[in-house]
Amino acid sequence: MALGYQIVHWFFRFVLNIFFRDITIIGKENIPKEGAVIFCGNHNNQFIDGMMIFAYCQRESSLLVAEKSMHRRVIGDFAKLMNSIPVARPQDKVFNGKGTLKSSGDTLVTGTDTEFTKTLKPGDVLKLGAIGDYVVKEIVSDTELHFKEVPAGVFDNQKYKVLPKIDQAEIYSKVWERLNQGGCIGIFPEGGSHDRSDLLPLKAGVTLMALGAMQKFKVPVYVVACGLNYYNASKFRSQVVIEFGEPYEIPQNLVELYGTDRRSACSTMLTEIEHRLRDVTLTAPSYHVLQSILYARRLYTPRDKSLTKEEETLIHRRLSRAFSVMKNNQTLQSLLNEIRLYIRELHELGLKDSQVTRTSTKYQNKLIWNMMYAFVMMFISILFALPSGIIGLPILLALKYLAEQERKKALANSSVKVRGMDVMASHKVKLSLVIVPLYLLAFSFIWFLAAIFVLCDSWFQVFWTTIVFTVLWFLYCVGCVKLYDGFVRHFLAFKACLMALIRPRKLRNLKQNRDKIQDDLRGFIAEHGPKVIPDFNTKRIITEAELERDAFTRSKTYMETTETEEEEDFDESSDMRMNDPQLIDQYLENSENYY
């Protein structure tokens, strides 16, 4: 492993652990120790996805990177150090066609002011807007060509764009050679980054790489699905779970089929890869459903049950599979609506689900003590991080603004992005790799000048103190990032205690709503789980006994609380009633704007 490669590897790990609060790796034992491996990942976070696979796949690997990215500053420089393989993509070379097109209802297309023989070739794709995309079969002259299929409608004076056909023979040759040497390749078969809650249709390139290498060099090739599951991917100090699936050893009979029926072999293998990628990726029809699934796991889990990240991910995936199978069930739809309303009220009150269950309104003295403790810890955090916060605030605001501009630009240039959120984290990290070092050097230079004119008597002291200051300032800034997590935790605890003191009835009603949803959810899963999930009762992560014990404890706590707490006056209209159909409809009408 080259020194430059190792430096980039550990540098990426450091950067990722600064941006993300928690990175959990599942299935490391599934990665083959030797032999040719193709890592296939979902692509929801642009350059961050490649950094994740590169930093945590435990094998020296070469990522396939869009050719245009190789020419970018910072990203391109790192990609070259990572031994990445550039891939030219048609969407990166699209251009406006010259002239206009006319069709009479068959494959023949005539042009006005066109130069088909100079600007097009067979295999190019012409994008005709709402009419569709069509492949050029034959070019007759500068003004006539044939499509491979008849267009969906008759058109005249139609403008068009051209996606040129690209010869990828050189790329496949490089990949095959790397696999023949027992190396590893990282690829995102969706073709491009996006922020959808489900996978895009997979491209066949990965199958051509794997089957072509096996056919040409007679070497076994493994495919490892890599699920990159982000929890609020664009947010600083969020979480990510990386799951490596079981290795798929491509059978020899598929290679033989590839020699006689390439399309059928590639289709079979692509279907298998998609199934394996879905097994390690949390997907849903929409972000509303995806968010409801995440909260459903929290609601279903007993309060005293500690789950590993692997168990949490498995429950998420089972819920996703079950909800997908039963998406037309009216009871399930009603339950999902109730969960969404609960999430909405949490956001409106600024609370997290865990605070609803942990914050009690029973003992006011304890609440006041906890609130004071949280306030003191917040004050200490602010006091320690204040210099860095004041100095770094302009940088944070600039990064946020520039990332938002990049999001808008990416969204405008894409047909698959929903909001363009997949580019924001990458842009923040990319800019930080330039701005933050300059920021540190600027303050080191200020110290250097102060040391020359005020603090030190010799050049040795000047250089020595400047080096020490630079190192300490860097460690201080890293410490402030870690301190940020503690500040957020204490701030949320303070807010929850304050809510319990000034609006205890509101918090109790929220708990009751949560308990109702929890009972409905557990009842629904108990009834329908065995019908949807094979071996439901034998492979349970949370047993029926644990659920019953949690329900008993919750009921006992509720009875003790209602017996000792005084009743406060409150406005009935301010409390959300989960069983009020009119209120549910009212909230769901504006749910798109909220989320």
TORVOMAR-407555 format. One record per residue (C-alpha): residue number from 1; residue in three letters; z, y, x. Coordinates in Angstrom, 2 decimals. Layout:
BEGIN
i/aa/c3/c2/c1
NUM/ALA/Z/Y/X
...
// end
This chain:
BEGIN
i/aa/c3/c2/c1
1/MET/0.00/0.00/0.00
2/ALA/-1.15/3.29/1.53
3/LEU/1.43/5.97/2.30
4/GLY/-0.28/8.52/0.02
5/TYR/-0.24/6.02/-2.84
6/GLN/3.49/5.33/-2.35
7/ILE/4.33/9.02/-2.25
8/VAL/2.45/9.67/-5.50
9/HIS/4.08/6.60/-7.08
10/TRP/7.64/7.78/-6.42
11/PHE/6.77/11.41/-7.14
12/PHE/5.45/10.45/-10.58
13/ARG/8.65/8.53/-11.30
14/PHE/10.70/11.58/-10.38
15/VAL/8.60/13.93/-12.54
16/LEU/8.64/11.58/-15.53
17/ASN/12.43/11.19/-15.33
18/ILE/12.78/14.97/-15.35
19/PHE/10.54/15.46/-18.38
20/PHE/11.83/12.45/-20.36
21/ARG/15.51/11.91/-20.98
22/ASP/15.22/8.15/-21.31
23/ILE/12.46/5.78/-20.13
24/THR/13.02/2.16/-21.16
25/ILE/10.91/-0.68/-19.77
26/ILE/10.57/-3.89/-21.80
27/GLY/8.76/-7.05/-20.68
28/LYS/8.67/-6.50/-16.91
29/GLU/8.83/-10.27/-16.52
30/ASN/5.47/-10.55/-18.30
31/ILE/3.58/-8.83/-15.46
32/PRO/1.88/-11.44/-13.22
33/LYS/3.10/-11.24/-9.62
34/GLU/-0.35/-11.87/-8.23
35/GLY/-3.97/-12.22/-9.30
36/ALA/-6.36/-9.93/-11.13
37/VAL/-4.76/-8.00/-13.99
38/ILE/-6.13/-5.46/-16.46
39/PHE/-3.44/-3.26/-18.05
40/CYS/-4.56/-2.06/-21.49
41/GLY/-2.56/0.80/-22.98
42/ASN/-2.64/2.91/-26.12
43/HIS/-3.59/6.51/-25.45
44/ASN/-1.33/9.01/-27.25
45/ASN/-0.25/11.33/-24.45
46/GLN/-3.28/12.18/-22.30
47/PHE/-2.48/12.21/-18.54
48/ILE/1.15/11.18/-19.12
49/ASP/-0.08/7.73/-20.25
50/GLY/-1.77/7.09/-16.92
51/MET/1.29/8.30/-15.02
52/MET/3.47/5.88/-17.01
53/ILE/1.37/2.80/-16.28
54/PHE/0.87/3.83/-12.66
55/ALA/4.60/4.40/-12.07
56/TYR/6.03/1.39/-13.94
57/CYS/3.50/-1.48/-13.91
58/GLN/5.10/-2.88/-10.68
59/ARG/1.70/-3.67/-9.19
60/GLU/-0.62/-1.52/-7.11
61/SER/-3.26/-0.53/-9.63
62/SER/-6.32/1.66/-10.01
63/LEU/-6.68/3.61/-13.22
64/LEU/-10.02/4.31/-14.84
65/VAL/-10.13/8.09/-15.18
66/ALA/-12.68/10.28/-16.94
67/GLU/-15.07/11.68/-14.37
68/LYS/-14.51/15.26/-15.54
69/SER/-10.76/14.86/-14.88
70/MET/-11.48/13.91/-11.28
71/HIS/-12.91/17.41/-10.77
72/ARG/-9.83/19.17/-12.12
73/ARG/-7.30/20.69/-9.80
74/VAL/-3.97/18.91/-9.53
75/ILE/-5.00/16.05/-11.83
76/GLY/-8.08/15.25/-9.78
77/ASP/-6.18/15.46/-6.48
78/PHE/-3.54/13.02/-7.69
79/ALA/-6.19/10.71/-9.18
80/LYS/-7.88/10.41/-5.79
81/LEU/-4.60/9.54/-4.07
82/MET/-4.05/6.88/-6.77
83/ASN/-7.38/5.19/-5.90
84/SER/-8.59/5.89/-9.44
85/ILE/-12.09/4.89/-10.51
86/PRO/-14.08/7.72/-12.15
87/VAL/-15.84/6.90/-15.41
88/ALA/-18.60/9.06/-16.86
89/ARG/-18.25/9.33/-20.63
90/PRO/-21.03/10.38/-23.04
91/GLN/-18.69/12.72/-24.92
92/ASP/-18.08/14.64/-21.70
93/LYS/-21.81/15.24/-21.21
94/VAL/-22.81/16.12/-24.79
95/PHE/-25.26/19.01/-25.14
96/ASN/-27.10/20.85/-27.93
97/GLY/-30.57/19.45/-28.61
98/LYS/-33.60/21.70/-28.38
99/GLY/-35.40/22.49/-31.63
100/THR/-34.80/20.95/-35.06
101/LEU/-35.40/17.55/-36.67
102/LYS/-37.06/16.34/-39.86
103/SER/-36.95/12.89/-41.49
104/SER/-39.04/11.49/-44.32
105/GLY/-36.76/8.58/-45.18
106/ASP/-37.61/5.98/-42.51
107/THR/-36.83/5.54/-38.79
108/LEU/-39.50/8.04/-37.73
109/VAL/-38.17/11.50/-36.94
110/THR/-40.34/14.51/-36.17
111/GLY/-39.26/17.60/-34.29
112/THR/-40.09/21.28/-34.27
113/ASP/-39.98/23.06/-30.89
114/THR/-38.58/19.86/-29.33
115/GLU/-39.19/18.23/-25.94
116/PHE/-38.17/14.63/-26.55
117/THR/-39.92/13.23/-23.45
118/LYS/-38.05/15.64/-21.16
119/THR/-34.61/15.81/-22.77
120/LEU/-34.09/12.35/-24.33
121/LYS/-34.37/8.70/-23.45
122/PRO/-33.98/5.43/-25.42
123/GLY/-30.31/4.67/-26.00
124/ASP/-29.23/8.29/-26.38
125/VAL/-27.22/9.10/-29.50
126/LEU/-28.18/12.04/-31.68
127/LYS/-25.33/13.58/-33.68
128/LEU/-26.61/14.99/-36.95
129/GLY/-23.37/16.41/-38.29
130/ALA/-22.39/15.08/-41.72
131/ILE/-25.49/12.85/-41.81
132/GLY/-24.14/10.68/-38.99
133/ASP/-24.87/9.51/-35.46
134/TYR/-28.06/7.57/-34.67
135/VAL/-29.34/5.78/-31.57
136/VAL/-32.80/6.58/-30.24
137/LYS/-34.94/3.42/-30.13
138/GLU/-38.29/4.79/-28.96
139/ILE/-39.72/8.14/-27.92
140/VAL/-43.34/8.52/-29.05
141/SER/-44.02/12.10/-27.90
142/ASP/-42.33/15.46/-27.49
143/THR/-42.20/15.78/-31.28
144/GLU/-41.80/12.18/-32.52
145/LEU/-39.21/9.46/-32.00
146/HIS/-37.80/6.40/-33.80
147/PHE/-34.16/5.66/-34.57
148/LYS/-32.83/2.11/-34.46
149/GLU/-31.88/2.41/-38.12
150/VAL/-32.88/4.50/-41.12
151/PRO/-30.76/7.67/-41.50
152/ALA/-28.44/7.89/-44.51
153/GLY/-30.42/10.72/-46.06
154/VAL/-33.56/12.82/-45.82
155/PHE/-33.14/16.01/-43.78
156/ASP/-35.23/18.94/-42.64
157/ASN/-34.69/21.70/-40.09
158/GLN/-31.63/19.76/-38.85
159/LYS/-29.89/20.87/-35.66
160/TYR/-28.44/18.13/-33.47
161/LYS/-26.38/17.28/-30.42
162/VAL/-27.18/14.66/-27.80
163/LEU/-24.78/12.09/-26.34
164/PRO/-26.75/10.79/-23.36
165/LYS/-26.76/7.10/-22.57
166/ILE/-24.99/6.55/-19.27
167/ASP/-25.66/3.69/-16.89
168/GLN/-22.23/2.27/-16.06
169/ALA/-23.53/-0.45/-13.70
170/GLU/-21.90/1.18/-10.68
171/ILE/-18.56/1.46/-12.45
172/TYR/-18.60/-2.18/-13.52
173/SER/-19.49/-3.19/-9.97
174/LYS/-16.46/-1.34/-8.56
175/VAL/-14.14/-2.83/-11.18
176/TRP/-15.46/-6.37/-10.65
177/GLU/-14.98/-6.04/-6.91
178/ARG/-11.40/-4.81/-7.38
179/LEU/-10.60/-7.73/-9.69
180/ASN/-12.25/-10.19/-7.29
181/GLN/-9.80/-8.99/-4.62
182/GLY/-6.88/-9.81/-6.92
183/GLY/-6.26/-6.17/-7.73
184/CYS/-5.10/-4.46/-10.92
185/ILE/-6.97/-2.08/-13.22
186/GLY/-5.45/0.29/-15.78
187/ILE/-7.58/1.24/-18.78
188/PHE/-7.19/2.83/-22.21
189/PRO/-9.69/0.98/-24.44
190/GLU/-9.41/3.55/-27.24
191/GLY/-11.65/5.70/-25.06
192/GLY/-9.83/9.02/-25.37
193/SER/-6.42/10.52/-25.95
194/HIS/-5.34/11.29/-29.53
195/ASP/-2.24/12.01/-31.60
196/ARG/-2.85/9.66/-34.52
197/SER/-0.15/7.26/-35.70
198/ASP/-2.51/4.27/-35.49
199/LEU/-4.92/2.92/-32.88
200/LEU/-8.48/4.16/-32.67
201/PRO/-11.24/1.50/-32.66
202/LEU/-11.28/-0.13/-29.23
203/LYS/-14.29/0.18/-26.94
204/ALA/-15.93/-2.98/-25.58
205/GLY/-15.91/-1.82/-21.95
206/VAL/-12.70/-3.67/-21.12
207/THR/-14.23/-6.98/-22.24
208/LEU/-17.35/-6.42/-20.14
209/MET/-15.15/-5.76/-17.12
210/ALA/-13.01/-8.85/-17.56
211/LEU/-15.70/-11.35/-18.60
212/GLY/-18.23/-9.94/-16.11
213/ALA/-15.80/-10.38/-13.20
214/MET/-14.98/-13.94/-14.25
215/GLN/-18.64/-14.82/-14.64
216/LYS/-19.72/-13.28/-11.34
217/PHE/-16.85/-14.26/-9.04
218/LYS/-15.28/-17.23/-10.87
219/VAL/-11.79/-15.66/-10.65
220/PRO/-9.13/-15.82/-13.38
221/VAL/-8.35/-12.48/-15.00
222/TYR/-5.23/-11.61/-17.00
223/VAL/-5.01/-8.88/-19.62
224/VAL/-1.57/-7.31/-20.19
225/ALA/-1.15/-5.08/-23.25
226/CYS/0.98/-2.04/-22.48
227/GLY/2.59/-0.27/-25.44
228/LEU/3.53/3.35/-24.76
229/ASN/5.87/4.28/-27.59
230/TYR/6.89/7.94/-27.47
231/TYR/9.60/9.53/-29.58
232/ASN/8.49/13.17/-29.92
233/ALA/6.06/12.91/-27.02
234/SER/5.44/16.64/-26.46
235/LYS/9.12/17.59/-26.40
236/PHE/11.04/18.12/-23.16
237/ARG/13.80/15.53/-22.58
238/SER/12.54/13.14/-25.25
239/GLN/12.42/9.33/-25.04
240/VAL/9.75/6.72/-24.35
241/VAL/9.73/2.92/-24.50
242/ILE/7.14/1.09/-22.38
243/GLU/6.57/-2.51/-23.41
244/PHE/4.45/-4.99/-21.48
245/GLY/3.19/-7.88/-23.60
246/GLU/2.72/-11.47/-22.56
247/PRO/-0.27/-11.89/-20.21
248/TYR/-3.47/-13.06/-21.86
249/GLU/-5.36/-15.46/-19.60
250/ILE/-8.97/-15.28/-20.67
251/PRO/-10.15/-18.83/-21.54
252/GLN/-13.10/-20.32/-19.69
253/ASN/-14.95/-21.14/-22.90
254/LEU/-15.12/-17.40/-23.65
255/VAL/-16.76/-16.83/-20.27
256/GLU/-19.32/-19.52/-21.08
257/LEU/-19.99/-17.90/-24.45
258/TYR/-20.43/-14.58/-22.63
259/GLY/-23.33/-16.12/-20.72
260/THR/-25.19/-17.10/-23.91
261/ASP/-23.96/-14.66/-26.58
262/ARG/-22.49/-11.56/-24.96
263/ARG/-21.88/-9.68/-28.22
264/SER/-19.94/-12.53/-29.82
265/ALA/-17.81/-13.13/-26.72
266/CYS/-16.93/-9.45/-26.34
267/SER/-16.11/-9.13/-30.05
268/THR/-13.78/-12.16/-29.93
269/MET/-11.96/-10.89/-26.86
270/LEU/-11.69/-7.33/-28.19
271/THR/-10.07/-8.62/-31.39
272/GLU/-7.52/-10.54/-29.31
273/ILE/-6.75/-7.47/-27.18
274/GLU/-6.26/-5.32/-30.29
275/HIS/-3.82/-7.87/-31.77
276/ARG/-1.84/-7.94/-28.53
277/LEU/-1.85/-4.15/-28.24
278/ARG/-0.54/-3.83/-31.79
279/ASP/2.22/-6.30/-30.92
280/VAL/3.65/-3.86/-28.37
281/THR/2.80/-0.56/-30.08
282/LEU/4.56/1.02/-33.03
283/THR/1.84/2.06/-35.48
284/ALA/1.77/3.28/-39.06
285/PRO/-0.77/4.68/-41.56
286/SER/0.65/8.20/-41.14
287/TYR/3.36/10.10/-39.29
288/HIS/5.39/10.35/-42.49
289/VAL/5.55/6.56/-42.71
290/LEU/6.17/6.26/-38.96
291/GLN/9.09/8.66/-39.13
292/SER/10.47/6.82/-42.16
293/ILE/10.29/3.53/-40.25
294/LEU/12.32/4.98/-37.37
295/TYR/14.99/6.23/-39.76
296/ALA/14.92/2.98/-41.74
297/ARG/16.02/1.13/-38.61
298/ARG/18.98/3.51/-38.20
299/LEU/19.92/3.21/-41.86
300/TYR/19.69/-0.58/-41.81
301/THR/21.78/-1.05/-38.64
302/PRO/25.58/-1.32/-39.09
303/ARG/27.51/1.53/-37.57
304/ASP/29.43/-0.67/-35.08
305/LYS/26.35/-2.70/-34.07
306/SER/25.04/-1.83/-30.61
307/LEU/21.35/-2.63/-30.16
308/THR/19.37/-2.79/-26.95
309/LYS/16.14/-0.84/-26.71
310/GLU/14.26/-4.11/-26.91
311/GLU/16.05/-5.03/-30.17
312/GLU/15.43/-1.56/-31.60
313/THR/11.74/-1.79/-30.76
314/LEU/11.48/-5.26/-32.31
315/ILE/13.10/-4.06/-35.55
316/HIS/10.75/-1.05/-35.63
317/ARG/7.78/-3.34/-35.26
318/ARG/8.96/-5.76/-37.96
319/LEU/9.55/-2.90/-40.36
320/SER/6.13/-1.49/-39.56
321/ARG/4.48/-4.85/-40.19
322/ALA/6.39/-5.41/-43.43
323/PHE/5.72/-1.91/-44.76
324/SER/2.04/-2.29/-43.91
325/VAL/1.77/-5.57/-45.83
326/MET/3.67/-4.16/-48.83
327/LYS/2.22/-0.63/-48.79
328/ASN/1.25/-0.84/-52.48
329/ASN/4.72/-1.91/-53.63
330/GLN/6.12/0.82/-55.90
331/THR/9.73/0.09/-54.99
332/LEU/8.89/0.49/-51.31
333/GLN/7.07/3.77/-51.95
334/SER/10.08/5.10/-53.84
335/LEU/12.35/4.01/-50.99
336/LEU/10.17/5.72/-48.39
337/ASN/10.22/8.91/-50.48
338/GLU/14.02/8.83/-50.56
339/ILE/14.14/8.37/-46.78
340/ARG/11.77/11.30/-46.31
341/LEU/13.93/13.50/-48.52
342/TYR/17.01/12.48/-46.52
343/ILE/15.19/13.37/-43.28
344/ARG/14.21/16.71/-44.78
345/GLU/17.77/17.62/-45.66
346/LEU/18.97/16.61/-42.20
347/HIS/16.43/19.03/-40.72
348/GLU/17.43/21.80/-43.13
349/LEU/21.10/21.40/-42.18
350/GLY/20.32/20.97/-38.47
351/LEU/22.07/17.58/-38.29
352/LYS/21.22/14.18/-36.87
353/ASP/21.69/10.95/-38.76
354/SER/24.40/9.75/-36.37
355/GLN/26.45/12.89/-37.07
356/VAL/26.47/12.17/-40.79
357/THR/28.16/8.82/-40.22
358/ARG/30.50/9.89/-37.41
359/THR/31.74/13.26/-38.69
360/SER/34.62/12.92/-41.12
361/THR/35.89/15.66/-43.44
362/LYS/39.24/13.90/-43.89
363/TYR/41.36/15.31/-41.04
364/GLN/40.93/19.06/-40.60
365/ASN/43.17/19.26/-37.50
366/LYS/41.01/16.67/-35.73
367/LEU/37.85/18.48/-36.81
368/ILE/39.14/21.77/-35.40
369/TRP/40.14/20.07/-32.13
370/ASN/36.74/18.40/-31.78
371/MET/34.97/21.67/-32.55
372/MET/37.02/23.55/-29.93
373/TYR/36.36/20.84/-27.35
374/ALA/32.62/20.96/-28.03
375/PHE/32.67/24.78/-27.80
376/VAL/34.48/24.73/-24.45
377/MET/32.03/22.18/-23.03
378/MET/29.13/24.29/-24.29
379/PHE/30.62/27.37/-22.62
380/ILE/31.07/25.53/-19.31
381/SER/27.48/24.27/-19.46
382/ILE/26.15/27.75/-20.17
383/LEU/28.30/29.29/-17.43
384/PHE/27.03/26.80/-14.84
385/ALA/23.37/26.97/-15.86
386/LEU/23.19/30.68/-16.72
387/PRO/21.55/31.87/-13.46
388/SER/18.89/29.18/-13.62
389/GLY/18.41/29.75/-17.35
390/ILE/17.88/33.50/-17.03
391/ILE/15.53/33.16/-14.08
392/GLY/13.63/30.20/-15.54
393/LEU/13.28/31.53/-19.09
394/PRO/9.97/33.35/-18.44
395/ILE/8.55/30.14/-16.96
396/LEU/9.62/28.08/-19.97
397/LEU/8.11/30.61/-22.38
398/ALA/4.89/30.73/-20.36
399/LEU/4.62/26.92/-20.31
400/LYS/5.17/26.75/-24.05
401/TYR/2.55/29.41/-24.73
402/LEU/-0.07/27.91/-22.40
403/ALA/0.52/24.41/-23.78
404/GLU/0.02/25.72/-27.31
405/GLN/-3.27/27.34/-26.28
406/GLU/-4.40/24.07/-24.72
407/ARG/-3.46/22.23/-27.93
408/LYS/-5.62/24.55/-30.02
409/LYS/-8.51/24.21/-27.60
410/ALA/-8.29/20.42/-27.52
411/LEU/-8.04/20.22/-31.31
412/ALA/-11.13/22.40/-31.75
413/ASN/-13.15/20.19/-29.38
414/SER/-12.09/16.83/-30.84
415/SER/-13.03/14.87/-33.92
416/VAL/-10.16/12.36/-33.67
417/LYS/-7.07/14.50/-33.04
418/VAL/-4.79/15.39/-35.95
419/ARG/-2.89/18.32/-34.45
420/GLY/-3.74/18.03/-30.76
421/MET/-0.12/17.32/-29.80
422/ASP/-1.17/14.63/-27.31
423/VAL/-2.24/17.23/-24.71
424/MET/0.90/19.40/-24.72
425/ALA/3.19/17.27/-22.53
426/SER/0.44/16.70/-19.99
427/HIS/-0.35/20.40/-19.82
428/LYS/3.32/21.33/-19.41
429/VAL/3.76/18.81/-16.59
430/LYS/0.49/19.80/-14.91
431/LEU/1.41/23.50/-14.92
432/SER/4.95/22.74/-13.80
433/LEU/3.65/20.90/-10.74
434/VAL/2.16/24.23/-9.64
435/ILE/4.55/26.84/-11.05
436/VAL/7.92/25.22/-10.23
437/PRO/7.27/24.76/-6.47
438/LEU/6.07/28.38/-6.29
439/TYR/9.21/29.39/-8.18
440/LEU/11.44/27.58/-5.67
441/LEU/9.53/28.97/-2.69
442/ALA/9.79/32.51/-4.06
443/PHE/13.59/32.37/-4.16
444/SER/13.70/30.68/-0.77
445/PHE/11.62/33.57/0.59
446/ILE/14.03/36.11/-0.96
447/TRP/16.90/34.28/0.74
448/PHE/14.91/34.23/3.98
449/LEU/14.54/38.01/3.88
450/ALA/18.22/38.48/3.03
451/ALA/19.17/36.20/5.90
452/ILE/17.05/38.23/8.35
453/PHE/18.28/41.68/7.39
454/VAL/21.80/41.08/6.06
455/LEU/23.35/37.64/6.42
456/CYS/22.48/36.14/9.80
457/ASP/22.65/37.20/13.44
458/SER/20.13/34.75/14.94
459/TRP/16.83/33.15/14.04
460/PHE/18.45/29.73/14.23
461/GLN/20.90/30.73/11.50
462/VAL/18.08/32.23/9.46
463/PHE/16.01/29.04/9.42
464/TRP/19.01/26.72/9.05
465/THR/20.52/28.62/6.09
466/THR/17.10/28.98/4.42
467/ILE/16.53/25.22/4.55
468/VAL/20.02/24.54/3.16
469/PHE/19.54/27.13/0.41
470/THR/16.18/25.63/-0.60
471/VAL/17.64/22.12/-0.85
472/LEU/20.75/23.27/-2.75
473/TRP/18.70/25.46/-5.10
474/PHE/16.42/22.52/-5.86
475/LEU/19.38/20.20/-6.55
476/TYR/20.99/22.90/-8.69
477/CYS/17.85/23.22/-10.84
478/VAL/17.66/19.43/-11.25
479/GLY/21.34/19.40/-12.19
480/CYS/20.71/22.07/-14.81
481/VAL/18.06/19.85/-16.41
482/LYS/20.56/17.02/-16.66
483/LEU/23.21/19.47/-17.90
484/TYR/20.84/20.48/-20.69
485/ASP/21.33/17.03/-22.27
486/GLY/25.08/17.51/-22.37
487/PHE/24.76/21.02/-23.79
488/VAL/22.54/19.76/-26.64
489/ARG/24.95/16.93/-27.38
490/HIS/27.98/19.25/-27.55
491/PHE/26.06/21.86/-29.54
492/LEU/25.14/19.28/-32.19
493/ALA/28.75/18.04/-32.31
494/PHE/29.98/21.62/-32.72
495/LYS/27.52/22.27/-35.53
496/ALA/28.49/19.05/-37.32
497/CYS/32.22/19.87/-37.14
498/LEU/31.55/23.39/-38.39
499/MET/29.54/21.96/-41.29
500/ALA/32.42/19.62/-42.17
501/LEU/34.86/22.54/-42.20
502/ILE/32.90/25.13/-44.16
503/ARG/30.81/22.82/-46.40
504/PRO/32.74/19.55/-46.68
505/ARG/31.39/18.74/-50.14
506/LYS/27.81/19.10/-48.87
507/LEU/28.45/16.68/-46.01
508/ARG/30.17/14.17/-48.31
509/ASN/27.27/14.28/-50.76
510/LEU/24.87/13.74/-47.88
511/LYS/26.89/10.69/-46.83
512/GLN/26.78/9.34/-50.38
513/ASN/23.02/9.81/-50.50
514/ARG/22.75/8.01/-47.17
515/ASP/24.89/5.14/-48.43
516/LYS/22.73/4.78/-51.53
517/ILE/19.53/4.65/-49.47
518/GLN/21.15/2.20/-47.08
519/ASP/22.12/-0.15/-49.93
520/ASP/18.64/0.08/-51.46
521/LEU/16.98/-0.57/-48.10
522/ARG/19.17/-3.53/-47.24
523/GLY/18.64/-5.00/-50.70
524/PHE/14.87/-4.57/-50.43
525/ILE/14.74/-6.21/-46.99
526/ALA/16.96/-9.09/-48.13
527/GLU/14.62/-9.75/-51.05
528/HIS/11.24/-9.30/-49.41
529/GLY/11.93/-9.96/-45.71
530/PRO/11.59/-13.76/-45.94
531/LYS/8.26/-13.34/-47.77
532/VAL/6.71/-11.13/-45.09
533/ILE/8.30/-12.12/-41.76
534/PRO/8.09/-15.79/-40.67
535/ASP/11.48/-17.39/-39.92
536/PHE/13.20/-14.24/-41.16
537/ASN/16.66/-15.77/-41.45
538/THR/16.58/-17.73/-38.18
539/LYS/15.27/-14.85/-36.04
540/ARG/17.49/-12.10/-37.42
541/ILE/18.80/-9.52/-34.97
542/ILE/21.36/-8.23/-37.49
543/THR/23.08/-11.03/-39.40
544/GLU/23.99/-11.00/-43.07
545/ALA/27.68/-11.24/-42.11
546/GLU/27.41/-8.05/-40.03
547/LEU/25.81/-6.21/-42.94
548/GLU/28.51/-7.38/-45.35
549/ARG/31.28/-6.38/-42.95
550/ASP/29.71/-2.95/-42.49
551/ALA/29.39/-2.46/-46.26
552/PHE/33.05/-3.44/-46.74
553/THR/34.23/-1.06/-43.99
554/ARG/32.14/1.78/-45.41
555/SER/33.49/1.19/-48.92
556/LYS/37.07/1.11/-47.67
557/THR/36.60/4.34/-45.71
558/TYR/35.04/6.05/-48.72
559/MET/37.96/5.07/-50.99
560/GLU/40.53/6.37/-48.49
561/THR/38.62/9.62/-48.13
562/THR/38.28/10.29/-51.86
563/GLU/41.97/9.58/-52.40
564/THR/43.14/12.11/-49.81
565/GLU/40.58/14.89/-49.95
566/GLU/40.86/17.77/-52.38
567/GLU/37.95/18.60/-54.62
568/GLU/36.10/21.83/-53.74
569/ASP/34.00/23.97/-56.04
570/PHE/30.35/23.74/-55.22
571/ASP/26.96/24.65/-56.60
572/GLU/25.37/21.53/-58.10
573/SER/21.89/22.93/-57.56
574/SER/22.43/23.09/-53.79
575/ASP/22.85/19.33/-53.46
576/MET/19.84/17.00/-53.26
577/ARG/19.90/14.19/-55.80
578/MET/17.84/11.33/-54.50
579/ASN/17.48/9.80/-57.95
580/ASP/16.06/12.93/-59.63
581/PRO/12.28/12.31/-60.03
582/GLN/11.49/15.98/-60.69
583/LEU/13.28/17.07/-57.52
584/ILE/11.56/14.35/-55.52
585/ASP/8.15/15.53/-56.72
586/GLN/9.07/19.13/-55.94
587/TYR/10.02/18.32/-52.35
588/LEU/7.08/16.01/-51.70
589/GLU/4.57/18.62/-52.86
590/ASN/5.35/20.65/-49.71
591/SER/6.02/17.74/-47.35
592/GLU/2.74/18.24/-45.47
593/ASN/3.71/21.79/-44.55
594/TYR/7.16/20.69/-43.50
595/TYR/6.09/17.91/-41.17
// end
